[in-house]
Amino acid sequence: MRKTVTTLFAAIVLTAVSSLTQAAAIDDVNSYILQARAYLLTMMDATNKAALDKQGAFVTEATQKADTALVTAMADPAQTTNATKLKELQSVWDQFKATRDQEIIPALYADDLAKAKGLASGIQADRFKKMTGLLHELRKK
């Protein structure tokens, strides 16, 4: 009986730790995506190349951390029930990064703030809303 109780307790603890780890990975993805976006928005207020470079480095760092956290979440066997949502999140995040890196940031360096803001408030706002919605759903589980 004592062995059964100990085994049951160990299983409960492992399940709780696994759930916390899963939640932490999703929380990390959420946090780093929010950071990357905040740094990009700060770039839009930059008044010189040095400020753009500084915020751009922060965008890159937060993006790398978000990518790592998302890979970690997707590789977690406990996330198999969330695989579809995680793949969708990955797809939208990749599109978000591509537009940011290939269009918005170059527009900022070209001093074309109107183009950058247009993209940020258009397609990127839609993508950001989609990502935050997916992350919210993933965090509820």
C-alpha positions as CSV (number, residue, x, y, z in Angstrom):
1,M,0.0,0.0,0.0
2,R,2.8,2.4,0.9
3,K,4.5,1.8,-2.4
4,T,1.2,2.5,-4.3
5,V,0.8,5.8,-2.4
6,T,4.4,6.8,-3.1
7,T,4.0,5.9,-6.8
8,L,0.7,7.8,-7.0
9,F,2.3,10.9,-5.3
10,A,5.3,10.8,-7.6
11,A,2.9,10.6,-10.6
12,I,1.0,13.6,-9.3
13,V,4.1,15.6,-8.8
14,L,5.5,14.8,-12.3
15,T,2.2,15.8,-13.8
16,A,2.2,19.1,-12.0
17,V,5.8,19.8,-12.9
18,S,5.1,18.9,-16.6
19,S,2.1,21.2,-16.6
20,L,4.2,24.0,-15.1
21,T,6.9,23.4,-17.7
22,Q,4.4,23.5,-20.5
23,A,2.8,26.7,-19.2
24,A,6.3,28.2,-18.8
25,A,7.2,27.5,-22.4
26,I,4.0,29.1,-23.7
27,D,4.4,32.0,-21.3
28,D,8.0,32.5,-22.5
29,V,6.8,32.6,-26.2
30,N,4.2,35.1,-25.2
31,S,6.6,37.3,-23.3
32,Y,9.3,37.3,-26.0
33,I,6.9,38.0,-28.8
34,L,5.5,41.0,-26.8
35,Q,9.1,42.2,-26.1
36,A,10.0,42.0,-29.8
37,R,6.9,44.0,-30.8
38,A,7.5,46.6,-28.1
39,Y,11.1,47.1,-29.3
40,L,9.9,47.5,-32.8
41,L,7.4,50.1,-31.8
42,T,10.2,51.9,-30.0
43,M,12.2,51.8,-33.2
44,M,9.4,53.8,-34.8
45,D,10.2,56.6,-32.4
46,A,13.9,56.5,-33.0
47,T,15.4,59.8,-34.3
48,N,18.7,58.5,-35.5
49,K,20.6,55.4,-36.8
50,A,22.2,54.7,-33.5
51,A,18.8,54.5,-31.8
52,L,17.5,52.3,-34.6
53,D,20.5,50.0,-34.3
54,K,20.1,49.7,-30.5
55,Q,16.4,48.9,-30.6
56,G,17.0,46.6,-33.6
57,A,19.4,44.6,-31.5
58,F,16.8,44.2,-28.8
59,V,14.3,43.1,-31.5
60,T,16.7,40.5,-32.7
61,E,17.4,39.2,-29.2
62,A,13.8,39.0,-28.2
63,T,13.0,37.3,-31.5
64,Q,15.7,34.6,-31.0
65,K,14.4,33.9,-27.5
66,A,10.8,33.7,-28.8
67,D,12.0,31.3,-31.5
68,T,13.8,29.1,-29.0
69,A,10.8,29.0,-26.6
70,L,8.4,28.1,-29.5
71,V,10.7,25.3,-30.6
72,T,10.8,24.1,-27.0
73,A,7.0,24.2,-26.7
74,M,6.6,22.4,-30.0
75,A,9.1,19.6,-29.1
76,D,7.3,18.9,-25.7
77,P,5.5,15.6,-26.0
78,A,2.9,16.9,-23.6
79,Q,2.0,19.5,-26.2
80,T,0.8,17.0,-28.8
81,T,-2.8,18.0,-28.2
82,N,-1.8,21.6,-29.0
83,A,0.3,20.7,-32.1
84,T,-2.1,22.3,-34.6
85,K,-2.3,25.6,-32.6
86,L,1.5,25.7,-32.2
87,K,2.0,25.1,-35.9
88,E,-0.4,27.9,-36.7
89,L,1.3,30.2,-34.2
90,Q,4.7,29.3,-35.8
91,S,3.3,30.1,-39.3
92,V,1.8,33.5,-38.3
93,W,5.0,34.4,-36.3
94,D,7.2,33.6,-39.3
95,Q,5.0,35.8,-41.5
96,F,5.1,38.5,-38.9
97,K,8.9,38.4,-38.7
98,A,9.3,38.4,-42.5
99,T,7.2,41.5,-42.9
100,R,9.0,43.2,-40.0
101,D,12.5,42.3,-41.2
102,Q,12.0,42.7,-44.9
103,E,9.6,45.7,-45.0
104,I,9.1,47.6,-41.8
105,I,12.6,47.8,-40.5
106,P,14.1,48.7,-43.9
107,A,11.4,51.4,-44.2
108,L,12.5,52.8,-40.8
109,Y,16.1,53.0,-42.0
110,A,14.9,54.7,-45.2
111,D,13.1,57.2,-43.0
112,D,9.7,56.1,-44.5
113,L,7.8,56.2,-41.2
114,A,4.4,56.3,-43.0
115,K,5.1,53.0,-44.8
116,A,6.3,51.4,-41.6
117,K,3.3,52.6,-39.6
118,G,1.0,51.5,-42.4
119,L,2.3,48.0,-42.3
120,A,2.4,47.9,-38.5
121,S,-1.2,49.1,-38.2
122,G,-2.5,46.9,-41.0
123,I,-1.4,43.3,-41.7
124,Q,0.9,43.2,-38.7
125,A,-1.8,44.3,-36.3
126,D,-4.0,41.5,-37.7
127,R,-1.1,38.9,-37.3
128,F,-0.4,40.1,-33.8
129,K,-4.0,39.8,-32.8
130,K,-4.0,36.2,-34.2
131,M,-0.8,35.3,-32.3
132,T,-2.1,36.7,-29.0
133,G,-5.4,34.9,-29.5
134,L,-3.6,31.6,-30.1
135,L,-1.3,32.2,-27.1
136,H,-4.3,32.9,-25.0
137,E,-5.9,29.7,-26.0
138,L,-2.7,27.7,-25.4
139,R,-2.3,29.3,-21.9
140,K,-5.8,28.3,-20.9
141,K,-5.0,24.6,-21.1
